[in-house]
């Protein structure tokens, strides 16, 4: 019985140890609303998890030459060729999926993939992730549908007139394509820094990519010689070049790890966040104020990100400590229960042993009493025999005496 109890205790202890050392696992998958779509249609990409997560961090990569990003459900930010998601639920509400909407813009195969994924449970313990890294859709040309032509009945002129010679057609003058208006630059001579990876162009137009001279990475310094509402004039490798307005700042950004820098430039076909189409052509003072507001917003956003990261880090540490404390408490409780069971069984065994000893003692006492009684009985019988012999002898003596007297 003791061996069984000890085996149960060892088995329960091993189960607890295995539960503490086991790693929660989760898988991630990509699904799409349709594999064959036409140009101009929207496509929805869903990134799903097999385990609910209160914290999720990953990057959805896409082919920016085939699709155009529209929106997502996880608060991710678009970088031009990928959507970076850093989801953290402050009220521990978990998510199991995130959706991303794109519009198709050119025919061909468009690839989607997930990278750098990290998921955490409600107790902020990270999952071990496995995922299928890739999904491809086929984008087709939009078919041209010609409207049906209606046949009109011939018009019969009851009184035909002789055909009058018509005027010769005047040749039409071909229209020249509208040239973009040259921006008016306000003179400037200051050291500025790129707020994101941005293209440096030889002319102030984004109609083609042949005028791209190079890439100015985020945080790199350059000299600005002119400012307009849409373009900034700079000196790049000894020559005059142009960068889309809104991507340069006079405030030097903090140094970042080079491994985390996104090599893809931002989409400079769209004017930066600080330049709205409604303010094009306004005076330079409004542009300066807009840039200042952008710098302030970026500073606030950076501080918020730091606070969120600190909260997430502390939450993860506290979650691990809580998990360790709970596991230790479980081990102690199980140990106490098993000790009480073992003690109870041991006490029962001792009681059974005592009962067996008592029975043996009682049996021995009874046997001894029986033997004593037998001895006493034998002694009494012997005494009776002796008494009888004495009486017989006495009678014989008396008889002899009487016989002598008679003679």
Secondary structure by P-SEA (a helix, b strand, c coil): caaaaaaaaaaaaaaaaaaaabbbbbbbbcccccccccccbbbbbbbbbcccccbbbbbbbbcccccccccccccccccccbbbbbccccccccccbbbbbbbbccccbbbbbccbbbbbcccccccccccccbbbbbbbccbbbbcbbbbbcccccccccccccccccccccccccccccbbbbcccbbbbbbccbbbbbccccccccccccccccccbbbbbccccccbbbbbccccccccccccccccccccccccccccccccccccccccccccccccaaaaaaaaaaaaaaaaaaaaaaaaaaaaaaaaaaaaaaaaaaaaaaaaaaaaaaaaaaaaaaaaaaaaaaaaaaaaaaaaaaaaaaaaaaaaaaaaaaaaaaaaaaaaaaaaaaaaaaaaaaac
